[in-house]
Amino acid sequence: MQNIRQSFVSIVGVLQTPYEARQLPIWLTSLFENLEAGFTHFEFVLVNNGCDLGAVEEAIKPLPEAIRKNIFLLQLSTPVNRDNAILAGLDRANGDYTAVFEFDFAEKPELIAGMWDLAQKGFDIVYLRAKQRRLPMAQRMLYRIFYFILQRYSALRIDPWAHHSRLISRRALNSLLRLRENSKYLKANYALVGYAKTSIQVEEPLHPDPTATFSEQIRTALVAVTSFTTFLRSLLLWIFLFSVLVAGVATFNAIKVKLTSVDIFGDHVESLSGWAFLVVLMSVFFALTCLILYVMSIYLSNIYSEIKNRPLYIIESVRRF
């Protein structure tokens, strides 16, 4: 006989395409059978993020009362980014553990129990990890560049192959909900709160939000880069160093032409009155402009970090002996 896990689990699902609304009965039924057999208490927190409300209600009504009484349907007034919709569900979740569970895994409800079992080994966040990303080659390259910038220019350790689906302990969720970021990139928040993490490998590939356009994905990536990395500040530093190099070479060339009428490439050039002075002046001011931009970027970066009001630390646990 299977042991019942003494735990209250909240399952968060986001509905934002007609396909997900059609899959809802299968998703709920398979999860209910698995959760009823394996857990003492559970609930379903559904977030309607753009689906027709009538279609969602029609999908739920034929279900048995035992399933319907565990459902909480959150109707958003206007469609939002998928990560923000997930956050709405996390805000409402009451369980000891909360699982964000995508409709791609509707036929694999046993993954909830698998993630819970790993959580009992000391992990506060257990996520599903893909092996590939279902995208055209050009977009896959952009994703690689995006994650390279995140990993190179921030202290965050974000798994590029992580699905949205994951199990979160109550203490980790409480810490996560304190981070009211506007970045629309929830995976960075998972990394910010820390706590022990592990993953389960799955065959289902990653794919982008079908309701988000390519331009929206680019904007989200830019917001994430500016919110969580020092990439732009580092870029300005390299521009400043390059400008100093260019100014130095231009100044040397101008003086050389003035004295010898031969430039740095060995070509004979006629020296014009005032030319060397203008080149040197423009080069110096170009370098000074880049220096000022770099210094301003440091100030703006510090101000930006302060106004976010992120907690200085998060206490994972307190032990007594």
C-alpha positions as CSV (number, residue, x, y, z in Angstrom):
1,M,0.0,0.0,0.0
2,Q,1.3,3.4,-0.9
3,N,2.4,5.7,1.9
4,I,0.4,8.9,2.2
5,R,2.7,12.0,2.3
6,Q,1.7,14.1,5.3
7,S,1.9,17.4,3.5
8,F,-0.3,20.2,2.0
9,V,0.6,20.8,-1.7
10,S,-0.7,23.7,-3.8
11,I,-0.7,23.2,-7.6
12,V,-0.5,26.4,-9.7
13,G,-1.5,26.3,-13.3
14,V,-1.7,29.2,-15.8
15,L,-4.3,29.3,-18.5
16,Q,-3.6,31.6,-21.4
17,T,-4.2,29.6,-24.7
18,P,-7.3,27.8,-26.0
19,Y,-5.2,24.6,-26.0
20,E,-4.6,24.8,-22.3
21,A,-8.3,25.4,-21.6
22,R,-9.1,22.2,-23.6
23,Q,-6.4,20.3,-21.7
24,L,-7.7,21.5,-18.3
25,P,-10.0,18.5,-17.6
26,I,-7.2,16.0,-18.4
27,W,-4.7,18.1,-16.3
28,L,-7.0,18.3,-13.3
29,T,-8.1,14.7,-13.4
30,S,-4.7,13.1,-13.7
31,L,-3.2,15.4,-11.0
32,F,-6.2,14.7,-8.7
33,E,-5.9,10.9,-8.9
34,N,-2.1,11.2,-8.2
35,L,-2.4,13.7,-5.4
36,E,-5.4,12.0,-3.7
37,A,-3.4,8.8,-3.5
38,G,-0.2,10.4,-2.3
39,F,-0.9,13.5,-0.2
40,T,-3.2,14.3,2.7
41,H,-4.1,17.8,1.5
42,F,-3.9,19.6,-1.8
43,E,-5.4,22.4,-3.8
44,F,-5.5,23.7,-7.4
45,V,-4.8,27.4,-8.0
46,L,-5.8,28.2,-11.6
47,V,-4.8,31.6,-13.0
48,N,-6.9,32.6,-16.1
49,N,-4.6,34.8,-18.1
50,G,-6.5,35.6,-21.2
51,C,-8.6,32.5,-21.9
52,D,-12.3,32.7,-22.4
53,L,-13.8,32.5,-18.9
54,G,-16.9,30.6,-20.3
55,A,-14.7,28.0,-21.9
56,V,-12.7,27.5,-18.6
57,E,-15.9,27.2,-16.6
58,E,-17.4,24.7,-19.1
59,A,-14.2,22.6,-18.8
60,I,-14.5,22.5,-15.0
61,K,-18.3,22.0,-14.5
62,P,-18.5,18.3,-15.7
63,L,-15.7,17.3,-13.3
64,P,-16.6,15.4,-10.1
65,E,-17.3,17.4,-7.0
66,A,-14.2,15.9,-5.3
67,I,-12.1,17.7,-7.9
68,R,-14.1,20.9,-8.1
69,K,-14.0,21.6,-4.4
70,N,-10.2,21.8,-4.5
71,I,-10.1,24.4,-7.3
72,F,-9.5,28.1,-6.9
73,L,-9.8,30.0,-10.2
74,L,-8.2,33.5,-10.3
75,Q,-9.5,35.6,-13.1
76,L,-7.0,38.3,-14.2
77,S,-8.7,41.5,-15.4
78,T,-6.2,41.8,-18.3
79,P,-3.6,39.4,-19.7
80,V,-0.1,39.8,-18.3
81,N,3.3,38.3,-18.8
82,R,3.3,34.5,-18.0
83,D,5.8,35.0,-15.1
84,N,3.5,37.6,-13.5
85,A,0.5,35.3,-13.9
86,I,2.5,32.6,-12.1
87,L,3.3,35.1,-9.4
88,A,-0.4,35.8,-9.0
89,G,-0.9,32.0,-8.3
90,L,2.0,31.8,-5.9
91,D,0.6,34.7,-3.9
92,R,-2.6,32.7,-3.5
93,A,-1.0,29.3,-2.7
94,N,-1.4,28.1,0.9
95,G,0.4,24.8,0.8
96,D,3.5,23.6,2.7
97,Y,4.9,23.1,-0.8
98,T,3.7,24.9,-4.0
99,A,4.2,23.3,-7.4
100,V,4.0,25.4,-10.6
101,F,3.0,22.7,-13.1
102,E,2.8,23.3,-16.8
103,F,0.2,21.7,-19.1
104,D,3.0,20.1,-21.1
105,F,3.3,17.6,-18.2
106,A,-0.4,16.8,-17.9
107,E,0.2,13.1,-18.6
108,K,3.0,12.9,-16.0
109,P,1.4,13.8,-12.7
110,E,3.8,11.5,-10.9
111,L,6.4,14.3,-11.3
112,I,4.8,16.1,-8.4
113,A,5.5,13.2,-6.0
114,G,9.0,12.9,-7.5
115,M,9.8,16.5,-6.8
116,W,8.3,16.3,-3.3
117,D,10.5,13.2,-2.5
118,L,13.6,15.2,-3.6
119,A,12.5,18.1,-1.4
120,Q,12.6,15.8,1.6
121,K,16.3,15.4,1.1
122,G,17.0,19.0,1.9
123,F,16.1,20.8,-1.3
124,D,13.8,23.8,-1.2
125,I,13.4,24.2,-4.9
126,V,13.1,21.3,-7.3
127,Y,12.6,22.1,-11.0
128,L,12.2,20.2,-14.2
129,R,15.1,20.4,-16.6
130,A,14.9,20.0,-20.4
131,K,17.5,18.6,-22.7
132,Q,16.8,21.0,-25.7
133,R,15.0,24.1,-26.7
134,R,12.4,24.0,-29.5
135,L,13.3,27.1,-31.5
136,P,14.8,28.2,-34.8
137,M,18.6,28.3,-34.9
138,A,18.7,32.2,-34.9
139,Q,16.6,32.4,-31.7
140,R,18.6,29.6,-30.0
141,M,21.7,31.7,-30.6
142,L,20.0,34.7,-29.0
143,Y,19.1,32.6,-26.0
144,R,22.7,31.5,-25.6
145,I,23.9,35.1,-25.8
146,F,21.3,36.1,-23.2
147,Y,22.3,33.4,-20.7
148,F,26.0,34.0,-21.3
149,I,25.5,37.7,-20.3
150,L,23.5,36.6,-17.2
151,Q,26.1,34.1,-16.1
152,R,29.1,36.3,-16.9
153,Y,28.0,39.6,-15.6
154,S,25.9,38.6,-12.5
155,A,26.2,36.4,-9.5
156,L,23.0,34.6,-10.3
157,R,23.2,31.0,-11.2
158,I,20.3,30.4,-13.6
159,D,19.9,27.1,-15.3
160,P,19.3,27.8,-19.1
161,W,17.4,24.6,-19.4
162,A,15.0,25.0,-16.5
163,H,11.2,24.7,-17.2
164,H,8.7,26.9,-15.3
165,S,7.5,23.8,-13.6
166,R,9.0,23.4,-10.1
167,L,8.2,22.6,-6.5
168,I,8.9,25.3,-3.9
169,S,9.0,25.0,-0.1
170,R,7.0,27.4,2.0
171,R,10.0,29.1,3.5
172,A,11.5,29.6,0.0
173,L,8.2,30.8,-1.4
174,N,7.8,33.4,1.5
175,S,11.3,34.8,0.6
176,L,10.4,34.8,-3.1
177,L,7.2,36.8,-2.5
178,R,9.2,39.5,-0.8
179,L,11.0,40.2,-4.0
180,R,8.4,42.3,-5.9
181,E,10.5,42.7,-9.0
182,N,9.1,44.3,-12.2
183,S,11.6,42.4,-14.4
184,K,9.0,39.9,-15.7
185,Y,11.7,37.2,-15.4
186,L,10.8,34.9,-12.5
187,K,13.7,32.5,-12.9
188,A,16.1,35.3,-11.8
189,N,14.0,35.7,-8.6
190,Y,14.3,32.0,-7.9
191,A,18.1,32.4,-8.1
192,L,18.1,35.5,-6.0
193,V,16.4,33.9,-3.0
194,G,19.0,31.2,-2.9
195,Y,18.2,28.0,-1.0
196,A,19.2,24.5,-2.0
197,K,18.1,23.5,-5.5
198,T,18.1,20.4,-7.6
199,S,16.4,19.2,-10.8
200,I,14.7,16.3,-12.5
201,Q,15.6,15.7,-16.2
202,V,12.6,15.4,-18.5
203,E,12.3,14.8,-22.3
204,E,9.8,17.7,-23.0
205,P,11.7,20.5,-24.7
206,L,11.6,24.1,-23.8
207,H,9.5,26.4,-25.9
208,P,8.7,30.1,-25.7
209,D,5.4,31.5,-24.4
210,P,3.1,31.2,-27.5
211,T,1.3,34.5,-26.6
212,A,4.5,36.5,-26.4
213,T,5.8,38.1,-29.6
214,F,9.5,38.1,-30.5
215,S,9.7,41.8,-29.7
216,E,8.2,41.3,-26.3
217,Q,10.8,38.5,-25.6
218,I,13.6,40.9,-26.6
219,R,12.2,43.6,-24.3
220,T,11.9,41.2,-21.4
221,A,15.5,40.1,-22.0
222,L,16.7,43.7,-22.0
223,V,14.9,44.4,-18.8
224,A,16.4,41.2,-17.2
225,V,19.9,42.2,-18.4
226,T,19.6,45.7,-17.0
227,S,18.0,44.6,-13.7
228,F,20.2,41.7,-12.8
229,T,23.6,42.2,-14.4
230,T,26.4,44.8,-14.8
231,F,26.7,44.2,-18.5
232,L,25.9,47.7,-19.7
233,R,28.3,49.3,-17.1
234,S,31.1,46.9,-18.2
235,L,30.3,47.7,-21.9
236,L,30.6,51.4,-21.2
237,L,34.0,50.8,-19.5
238,W,35.3,49.0,-22.6
239,I,34.0,51.8,-24.8
240,F,35.8,54.3,-22.6
241,L,39.1,52.3,-22.8
242,F,38.7,52.0,-26.6
243,S,38.1,55.7,-26.8
244,V,41.3,56.4,-24.9
245,L,43.2,54.1,-27.3
246,V,41.6,55.9,-30.3
247,A,42.4,59.3,-28.9
248,G,46.0,58.3,-28.2
249,V,46.5,57.0,-31.7
250,A,44.8,60.0,-33.3
251,T,46.9,62.4,-31.2
252,F,50.1,60.6,-32.0
253,N,49.3,60.5,-35.7
254,A,48.3,64.2,-35.8
255,I,51.6,65.3,-34.1
256,K,53.6,62.9,-36.4
257,V,52.0,64.4,-39.5
258,K,52.6,67.9,-38.2
259,L,56.3,67.2,-37.7
260,T,57.2,64.8,-40.5
261,S,54.3,65.0,-43.0
262,V,54.1,61.2,-42.8
263,D,51.2,59.5,-41.0
264,I,51.4,56.2,-39.0
265,F,50.7,54.2,-42.2
266,G,53.8,55.6,-43.9
267,D,51.8,57.7,-46.4
268,H,52.9,61.2,-47.2
269,V,50.3,63.7,-46.0
270,E,50.3,67.4,-46.4
271,S,50.0,69.1,-43.0
272,L,47.1,71.6,-42.9
273,S,47.2,74.6,-40.5
274,G,45.1,73.8,-37.4
275,W,44.4,70.2,-38.4
276,A,46.6,68.6,-35.7
277,F,45.0,70.9,-33.0
278,L,41.4,70.0,-34.0
279,V,42.2,66.2,-34.1
280,V,43.8,66.3,-30.7
281,L,41.0,68.4,-29.2
282,M,38.2,66.2,-30.6
283,S,40.0,63.0,-29.4
284,V,40.5,64.3,-25.9
285,F,36.8,65.4,-25.7
286,F,35.6,62.1,-27.1
287,A,37.6,60.3,-24.4
288,L,36.3,62.7,-21.7
289,T,32.7,62.1,-22.9
290,C,33.0,58.4,-22.6
291,L,34.6,58.7,-19.1
292,I,31.7,60.9,-18.0
293,L,29.2,58.4,-19.3
294,Y,30.9,55.6,-17.5
295,V,31.0,57.5,-14.2
296,M,27.3,58.3,-14.6
297,S,26.5,54.7,-15.3
298,I,28.1,53.8,-12.0
299,Y,25.9,56.3,-10.1
300,L,22.8,55.2,-12.0
301,S,23.5,51.6,-11.3
302,N,23.9,52.3,-7.6
303,I,20.7,54.4,-7.5
304,Y,18.8,51.6,-9.4
305,S,20.0,49.0,-6.9
306,E,18.9,51.2,-4.0
307,I,15.4,52.0,-5.2
308,K,14.7,48.3,-5.8
309,N,14.9,47.8,-2.0
310,R,15.9,44.2,-2.3
311,P,16.5,42.5,1.1
312,L,20.2,42.6,2.1
313,Y,20.0,39.0,3.2
314,I,17.5,36.1,3.6
315,I,17.7,33.8,6.6
316,E,17.2,30.3,5.4
317,S,16.8,28.7,8.8
318,V,17.4,29.1,12.5
319,R,18.6,26.1,14.5
320,R,18.6,25.5,18.2
321,F,20.7,22.9,20.1
